[in-house]
Amino acid sequence: MIEELKRLVEQAAQEINQAARQHDLMQLKSQYLGKKSAVNGFLQRLVELPTAERPGFGKIVNEAKQKLEALLKSRLETLKDAEYTQELQSERLDLSMPGRRFERGVLHPITQTWRDIEDLFLGLGFQVADGPDVEDEYHNFDALNTPQDHPARDLSDTFYIKDDVLLRTHTSPVQVRVMENTKPPIKIICPGRTYRNDNDATHSPCFHQVEALVVDEGISLADLRDMLNHFAQELFGPEIAVRIRPHFFPFTEPSAEMDMVCPKCLGSGCSLCKETGWLELGGAGIVDPNVFEIVGIDGEKYTGYAFGLGIDRIAMLRFGITDMRLLFGNDVRFLRQFR
Ligand code: PHE
């Protein structure tokens, strides 16, 4: 029996040392040391021995059990160590690996232009004013001296939301809002979104304007001209002059349209300026005394000028974009070019 037990222990020891996973060890444990295990079987067989030999053999069986238990324990530790090392290996960080590149976004050409224009005017002492995109008829038309039957009020141009609520067709209502709340001197610009029912290569239903308003004592057309020249030259270069042509706006008197020398051909005529040498920039004029009266500014004491420029048009000129719809198409391949 002693021999039998020895062989069993040897076999168990071998299997334990070869076990590759913790799970296998648990099985071996129950197989060799469990209640119904072969080793325990020897204890049950004690009765087969003569009484005198029983205590001696019992001791041997218990020693065998202790030996196997110790073996199991040390093998378990070895396996745990190995697993831990493996885990560490597999999770090892290679700090020399190159990092993942973050894609940097690009500011939309309109945003770039908008910010550059803002910077330019801030540097000249202007403040930036803001007003709502959803405007009332009063601020968009009435207070700007625009009569009921003016064609700009036509449904085909203006997006109406309700009877007297609309999407502002220009940034000029912000002039009114500022003058209602501010005493002269006033020196503001207002960049913003504007809306008209127009859609082709040079018109978008949603577009951007920047309005400027200067009100003080002794402001004249010469100041307006100066400012426009300065603006065009800062943005497009020293050879770019601005001219103003007589025009009509209900809220300015006199009114003018402004053109600038075509930055592509510098005035000699090309396809961009349709061979005229000039490109249209926007509208301008001297604030109409009627508007001063409506907002409660003393038109005897103060004069002012205002102008409104198309930001999209300026962005197109700066970046050589020929179709305005590209600006609003959200095609990243197009937008990525403006780094
Ligand atoms: N608001 C006018 C337009 O959108 C432009 C303008 C602004 C004209 C200021 C005169 C003074 O057409």
Residues whose N, C-alpha, C, O or C-beta is under 5 A from the ligand:
A	BS01	LIG	T169 H170 S172 F249 T252 G283 A284 G285 A306 F307 G308
